[in-house]
């Protein structure tokens, strides 16, 4: 991007929307608040939405959502609706890009949202921080449709998949062949109830659980499960889209990518430092491992929302050049949002 | 990139050239040899060049260069010339991209090569692994000219700047503000005489030396210097283009980027693990540090040449979409070359 384009963005902030206003959506709004290059103008939850092309006030959005349960109650800007996403898409004609901060429950939900965007005739950038391989496969099947609709869809653009997948793609450059990509994450949250949907997505990865079973658990049932594990969720060989993303980028077969981690639901300190290890063979025949390690003080929200908006900015640059379709975090360099 | 585009590249390998055939150029030829997506068709040194649109044999090139001192002696394909680069550019009309594996001595040399490409009317992708900030500043001044000429120039695309700069750009995504980017490299080479030009570039960074002074040193003088330091070159606060590249990408001011390292010229084992530490403040106000560490078994050649061709492939994709101008390793995701 040229200096002129940077100046252009600063003078004309990218108008963005956030779909989903749980823990992740609220954190995303907080990430955006101090930025001059992006302006939050639209947000939706299950029961309503709010739109103001001059910008939404983040604190009012959070207060209203937390006290009344929906952005639809936001004074003057909120509208209650059981078709909140569809209505917002149609109404919010100034939005250049959306961060889909939605839990992908059921597992076809994100693809159905993408379909709503296609059907609406809206053109712009969509970014998700989706986790499951099978969810990205659904979006892959829609690639040509997204391209024809003039939508630049950036998928798997959170922390993992996302930041760590991109680090793996970058690290692969030193090698002639990649033998393994091993992602190990540590997540510490003081209070799981602030991330109800995310925790249920994690539980769905445990042996004996499915997405449906996890989704149908009451808070009391989640609490009982966590009591039995001292608040820890140990996850191994998770279905994580890092695998398909690295395969699509031509880096290695998906069978060489493994994702696991430990989530501590009762401690904000991470039980281990999140990292990705990329092992391969160099052109001289040496076997070696590059490692990318996240600082423990960076939260899940920082590592998901930062990249999501970085990829949104990169997506807007692609979109402005007329480049549409489906892209993953392993293919595009995210851009820093000031 | 779509699966169709990938198939297209496999069936029609990208025809590439290498300018400069010292240690780095020869390693680059070796990196390319097993790849199906790229084909080495052109190479030049100071005294001559070789071109074969059906592909050059890497072993013959290396043997000829090492035994006779120039690719110009290559049987049937070689031509001796004291205008080797200019002649090759004009003659090698099938080359889509060049890796400029040239020592940037004098410090204006790379920019003068770029100017030769512009003047020749050649259109395609150029990649350098240039080190100095001031050298990239010269190329920046040529940005519009490169764009008008239909050249996609990828600068600073080796290891550092290059791979580590890109890792810093990626890591920055977790933060609202970047406080420091600290690159520390360890290089171990068994025999410095295989990298005569590179070692002189390193010496130029030492206190009391300049590019001109280092360039004019005889091998005996270099040897005497290394005898005094037990073969170690300790480099601090080096003028390294990582700083301007991260500044252009909007990540942080160049004063927040530092580069230093230790080069052991008598031991292939690295004196320390090359790494980049990115420290910043998250949106919640936490200070933290992400770290990207290269495996010790990866050589300088692997960490420079791999990224160089990864950025060349990414550059070819930009070029095919009609996107020209100057880009750095911090802005574009390199693509894996199979």
Interface residues (C-beta under 8 A of the other chain):
Chain A: X1 X2 X3 X6 X27 X30 X31 X34 X143 X163 X166 X167 X169 X170 X171 X172 X173 X174 X175 X176 X249 X250 X251 X279 X282 X283 X284 X286 X287 X288 X289 X290 X291 X292 X293 X294 X295 X296 X297 X298 X299 X301 X302 X303 X305 X306 X307 X310 X321 X323 X325 X330 X331 X332 X333 X334 X335 X336 X338
Chain B: X1 X2 X6 X27 X30 X31 X34 X143 X163 X166 X167 X169 X170 X171 X172 X173 X174 X175 X176 X248 X249 X250 X251 X279 X282 X283 X284 X286 X287 X288 X289 X290 X291 X292 X293 X294 X295 X296 X297 X298 X299 X301 X302 X303 X305 X306 X307 X310 X321 X323 X325 X330 X331 X332 X333 X334 X335 X336 X338
